[in-house]
């Protein structure tokens, strides 16, 4: 090094595939490979990043903190950009098409696993942001859903077509009666689709359900049950032509009979069975016993509406 007037930075630069004569040189190839695969390399990088310093003992050594930090950010940035491209393919949906089958096909747990597989680096970084070791004893708090939605919001920010989670949450919140002003805020934050898209989506779902019902009515027998109802319509910005109001109407449910073995009950048989039942009517104790018998079956299918997960 002294005979060639080289210092250590120039020597490392020359060995690192920058001088053509040293690329194919057997000696240079051996030394370069030995450095790249050595067990000491991670420790070298750690010491270069932040060199050890004694307290009031001679001149302080200047580490390569700024250079190594910027290099690490550049490398992580390249990995993150590649992983976000893979996430975009997973979250990609058309901004126009919406169907009940598409919404019901979304499984939150499967989606978390798929995102974690496609973007392990991003998931690891956000996990460090959203979770600390002190939370390990907290078995009720799981940051995975939060991390998934953080990634989905970043993907939606890149392209409004990466809206798999946003359309799901938009339909859910609209079904809960979320106000229009709240939708504007949530859309601005990248949490949901816009209010306009949500209304169009609900209209599309309604129209698809209506068309499917008409097709089933043409193919299968059916019967209708209906009753009166009262509905309150609220507005949050009242004007002379835009007021809250209370409407009355009629709602009906069409029951499609798709079971080919189902037959219409015979009216004489129904009357005979009813006559038998009238001679031995149910009392309060009979009803209570029947309810107790049905309670285990109902409990197994009960849904707790106080807590819901996606």
C-alpha positions as CSV (number, residue, x, y, z in Angstrom):
1,X,0.0,0.0,0.0
2,X,2.8,2.4,0.8
3,X,4.8,1.6,-2.3
4,X,1.6,2.3,-4.4
5,X,0.7,5.4,-2.2
6,X,-2.7,3.8,-1.3
7,X,-4.7,4.3,1.8
8,X,-7.3,1.8,3.1
9,X,-10.3,3.4,1.5
10,X,-8.7,3.3,-2.0
11,X,-7.6,-0.3,-1.4
12,X,-11.1,-1.4,-0.5
13,X,-12.5,0.6,-3.4
14,X,-10.1,-1.0,-5.9
15,X,-10.9,-4.5,-4.6
16,X,-14.7,-3.9,-4.8
17,X,-15.0,-4.6,-8.5
18,X,-13.9,-1.1,-9.5
19,X,-10.5,-1.9,-11.1
20,X,-10.7,-4.2,-14.1
21,X,-7.3,-5.8,-13.5
22,X,-8.3,-6.8,-10.0
23,X,-11.6,-8.3,-11.0
24,X,-10.1,-11.4,-12.5
25,X,-6.9,-11.5,-10.4
26,X,-6.7,-14.8,-8.5
27,X,-5.2,-13.1,-5.4
28,X,-7.8,-10.3,-5.4
29,X,-10.7,-12.7,-6.0
30,X,-9.6,-14.8,-3.0
31,X,-9.2,-11.8,-0.7
32,X,-12.5,-10.3,-1.8
33,X,-14.4,-13.5,-1.3
34,X,-12.8,-14.1,2.1
35,X,-14.0,-10.6,3.2
36,X,-17.6,-11.1,1.8
37,X,-18.2,-14.4,3.5
38,X,-16.2,-13.8,6.7
39,X,-17.9,-14.1,10.1
40,X,-16.2,-10.9,11.1
41,X,-18.0,-8.8,8.4
42,X,-21.2,-8.0,10.4
43,X,-19.0,-6.9,13.3
44,X,-17.0,-4.7,11.0
45,X,-20.1,-3.0,9.7
46,X,-21.4,-2.5,13.2
47,X,-18.1,-0.9,14.3
48,X,-18.0,1.2,11.2
49,X,-21.6,2.4,11.8
50,X,-20.9,3.3,15.4
51,X,-17.3,3.0,16.6
52,X,-16.6,2.4,20.3
53,X,-15.5,5.5,22.2
54,X,-13.9,5.8,25.6
55,X,-14.7,8.5,28.0
56,X,-12.1,11.2,28.0
57,X,-9.4,8.9,26.6
58,X,-7.5,10.5,23.7
59,X,-9.0,11.6,20.4
60,X,-12.6,10.4,19.6
61,X,-12.8,8.2,16.6
62,X,-15.2,9.3,13.9
63,X,-17.5,6.5,12.8
64,X,-19.2,6.2,9.4
65,X,-22.7,6.7,11.0
66,X,-24.0,9.1,8.3
67,X,-22.7,7.0,5.4
68,X,-23.9,3.6,6.7
69,X,-27.3,5.0,7.8
70,X,-27.9,6.5,4.3
71,X,-26.8,3.2,2.7
72,X,-29.1,1.2,4.9
73,X,-32.0,3.5,4.1
74,X,-31.3,3.2,0.3
75,X,-31.2,-0.6,0.5
76,X,-34.3,-0.9,2.6
77,X,-36.0,1.6,0.3
78,X,-35.3,-0.7,-2.7
79,X,-36.6,-3.7,-0.9
80,X,-39.7,-1.9,0.3
81,X,-40.5,-0.6,-3.2
82,X,-40.3,-4.1,-4.6
83,X,-42.5,-5.6,-1.8
84,X,-45.1,-2.8,-2.3
85,X,-45.3,-3.8,-5.9
86,X,-46.2,-7.3,-4.9
87,X,-48.7,-6.0,-2.3
88,X,-50.3,-3.9,-5.1
89,X,-51.0,-7.0,-7.1
90,X,-52.7,-8.6,-4.1
91,X,-54.8,-5.5,-3.3
92,X,-55.7,-4.7,-6.9
93,X,-59.4,-4.4,-7.6
94,X,-61.4,-2.5,-10.2
95,X,-62.8,0.8,-8.9
96,X,-66.1,0.1,-10.6
97,X,-67.0,-3.6,-10.3
98,X,-68.4,-4.8,-7.0
99,X,-70.2,-8.0,-6.2
100,X,-71.4,-9.8,-3.1
101,X,-69.2,-12.8,-4.0
102,X,-66.1,-10.7,-4.1
103,X,-66.7,-9.2,-0.7
104,X,-67.6,-12.5,1.0
105,X,-64.5,-14.1,-0.5
106,X,-62.2,-11.8,1.6
107,X,-60.8,-13.7,4.6
108,X,-59.1,-11.4,7.0
109,X,-56.8,-14.0,8.5
110,X,-55.8,-15.4,5.1
111,X,-55.1,-11.8,3.9
112,X,-52.8,-11.1,6.8
113,X,-50.8,-14.2,6.0
114,X,-50.6,-13.4,2.3
115,X,-49.4,-9.9,3.0
116,X,-46.9,-11.1,5.5
117,X,-45.5,-13.6,3.0
118,X,-45.2,-11.1,0.2
119,X,-43.8,-8.2,2.2
120,X,-41.7,-9.7,5.1
121,X,-39.5,-6.6,5.4
122,X,-42.3,-4.1,5.5
123,X,-44.2,-6.3,8.0
124,X,-41.1,-6.6,10.2
125,X,-40.5,-2.8,10.2
126,X,-44.2,-2.0,11.0
127,X,-44.2,-4.7,13.7
128,X,-41.3,-2.9,15.4
129,X,-43.3,0.4,15.2
130,X,-46.6,-1.1,16.5
131,X,-45.3,-3.6,19.1
132,X,-42.8,-3.6,21.9
133,X,-41.6,-6.4,24.1
134,X,-43.5,-5.1,27.1
135,X,-46.7,-6.0,25.3
136,X,-45.8,-9.7,25.2
137,X,-47.7,-10.3,28.3
138,X,-50.8,-8.6,26.9
139,X,-52.7,-11.5,25.2
140,X,-55.7,-9.4,24.3
141,X,-53.9,-7.0,22.0
142,X,-52.7,-8.2,18.6
143,X,-51.1,-5.6,16.3
144,X,-51.3,-7.8,13.2
145,X,-54.6,-6.4,12.0
146,X,-53.3,-2.8,12.5
147,X,-50.1,-3.7,10.5
148,X,-52.2,-5.1,7.7
149,X,-54.3,-2.0,7.4
150,X,-51.3,0.3,7.6
151,X,-49.9,-1.6,4.6
152,X,-53.2,-1.5,2.8
153,X,-53.5,2.3,3.3
154,X,-49.9,2.8,1.9
155,X,-50.8,0.6,-1.1
156,X,-54.1,2.6,-1.7
157,X,-52.1,5.8,-1.5
158,X,-49.9,4.5,-4.4
159,X,-53.0,3.7,-6.6
160,X,-56.7,4.0,-6.0
161,X,-57.1,0.6,-7.7
162,X,-55.3,-1.1,-4.7
163,X,-58.6,-0.9,-2.7
164,X,-59.4,-4.4,-1.5
165,X,-59.5,-3.4,2.2
166,X,-61.0,0.0,1.6
167,X,-64.0,-1.2,-0.2
168,X,-64.7,-3.8,2.4
169,X,-64.5,-1.3,5.3
170,X,-66.6,1.3,3.3
171,X,-69.5,-1.1,2.8
172,X,-69.2,-2.2,6.5
173,X,-69.2,1.3,7.9
174,X,-72.1,2.4,5.6
175,X,-74.2,-0.5,6.8
176,X,-73.5,0.8,10.4
177,X,-74.9,4.2,9.5
178,X,-71.7,6.2,9.3
179,X,-72.4,9.9,8.5
180,X,-71.4,11.4,5.2
181,X,-68.9,13.9,6.8
182,X,-67.2,11.0,8.5
183,X,-66.8,9.2,5.2
184,X,-65.1,12.2,3.7
185,X,-62.6,12.2,6.5
186,X,-62.0,8.5,6.4
187,X,-61.5,8.6,2.6
188,X,-59.0,11.5,2.9
189,X,-57.0,9.3,5.4
190,X,-57.1,6.3,3.0
191,X,-59.2,4.2,5.3
192,X,-62.3,3.8,3.1
193,X,-63.5,4.5,-0.4
194,X,-65.2,7.7,-1.1
195,X,-68.9,8.3,-0.2
196,X,-69.8,8.5,-3.9
197,X,-68.2,5.2,-4.6
198,X,-69.9,3.6,-1.6
199,X,-73.3,4.7,-2.7
200,X,-72.7,3.4,-6.2
201,X,-71.4,0.1,-4.7
202,X,-74.5,-0.3,-2.6
203,X,-76.7,0.4,-5.6
204,X,-74.8,-2.2,-7.6
205,X,-75.2,-4.8,-4.8
206,X,-78.9,-4.0,-4.6
207,X,-79.4,-4.3,-8.3
208,X,-77.4,-7.6,-8.5
209,X,-79.6,-9.0,-5.7
210,X,-82.7,-7.8,-7.4
211,X,-81.7,-9.4,-10.7
212,X,-80.8,-12.6,-9.0
213,X,-84.1,-12.7,-7.2
214,X,-86.0,-12.3,-10.5
215,X,-84.0,-15.1,-12.1
216,X,-84.8,-17.4,-9.2
217,X,-88.5,-16.5,-9.3
218,X,-88.6,-17.6,-12.9
219,X,-86.9,-20.9,-12.2
220,X,-88.2,-22.0,-8.7
221,X,-91.5,-21.8,-6.8
222,X,-91.7,-19.1,-4.1
223,X,-93.9,-17.3,-1.6
224,X,-94.0,-13.8,-0.2
225,X,-94.3,-12.4,3.3
226,X,-94.8,-8.7,3.8
227,X,-95.6,-6.2,6.5
228,X,-95.8,-2.4,7.1
229,X,-92.8,-0.5,8.3
230,X,-91.7,3.0,9.4
231,X,-88.4,4.6,8.5
232,X,-86.7,7.7,9.7
233,X,-84.4,9.5,7.2
234,X,-81.9,11.9,8.7
235,X,-79.9,14.7,7.0
236,X,-77.0,16.5,8.6
237,X,-77.2,19.7,6.5
238,X,-80.8,20.8,6.4
239,X,-82.1,23.1,3.6
240,X,-85.5,24.1,2.5
241,X,-85.7,21.2,0.1
242,X,-83.5,18.8,2.2
243,X,-85.1,18.0,5.5
244,X,-85.2,15.1,7.9
245,X,-88.5,13.1,7.4
246,X,-90.3,10.0,8.5
247,X,-91.8,7.6,5.9
248,X,-94.1,4.7,6.1
249,X,-94.2,1.8,3.7
250,X,-94.3,-1.9,3.1
251,X,-91.5,-4.4,3.1
252,X,-91.6,-7.9,1.9
253,X,-89.4,-11.0,1.8
254,X,-89.5,-13.5,-1.1
255,X,-88.8,-17.0,0.0
256,X,-87.4,-19.1,-2.9
257,X,-87.9,-22.9,-2.7
258,X,-84.9,-24.5,-4.3
259,X,-85.3,-27.9,-2.7
260,X,-86.7,-30.2,-5.4
261,X,-88.2,-32.5,-2.8
262,X,-90.3,-29.7,-1.2
263,X,-94.0,-30.0,-2.0
264,X,-96.9,-27.7,-1.3
265,X,-98.7,-28.9,1.9
266,X,-102.1,-30.4,1.4
267,X,-104.8,-28.2,2.7
268,X,-107.1,-31.1,3.9
269,X,-104.1,-32.6,5.7
270,X,-103.2,-29.2,7.3
271,X,-106.8,-28.8,8.5
272,X,-106.8,-32.3,10.0
273,X,-103.6,-31.7,11.8
274,X,-104.8,-28.4,13.1
275,X,-108.0,-30.1,14.4
276,X,-105.8,-32.6,16.3
277,X,-103.7,-29.8,17.8
278,X,-106.8,-27.8,18.9
279,X,-107.9,-30.7,21.1
280,X,-104.5,-30.8,22.9
281,X,-103.3,-27.2,23.0
282,X,-99.8,-26.1,24.3
283,X,-99.7,-24.5,27.7
284,X,-97.0,-22.3,29.2
285,X,-95.0,-25.2,30.7
286,X,-94.9,-27.0,27.3
287,X,-93.5,-23.8,25.6
288,X,-90.9,-23.4,28.4
289,X,-89.7,-27.0,27.9
290,X,-89.5,-26.6,24.2
291,X,-87.4,-23.5,24.6
292,X,-85.1,-25.3,27.0
293,X,-84.6,-28.1,24.5
294,X,-83.8,-25.7,21.7
295,X,-81.5,-23.4,23.8
296,X,-78.3,-25.4,23.2
297,X,-78.8,-25.5,19.4
298,X,-79.5,-21.7,19.3
299,X,-76.5,-20.9,21.5
300,X,-74.2,-22.7,19.2
301,X,-75.3,-20.4,16.3
302,X,-75.6,-17.2,18.3
303,X,-73.5,-14.2,17.2
304,X,-72.2,-11.6,19.7
305,X,-73.0,-8.3,18.1
306,X,-71.1,-6.4,20.7
307,X,-67.8,-7.4,19.2
308,X,-67.0,-8.1,15.5
309,X,-63.8,-8.8,13.6
310,X,-63.1,-8.6,9.9
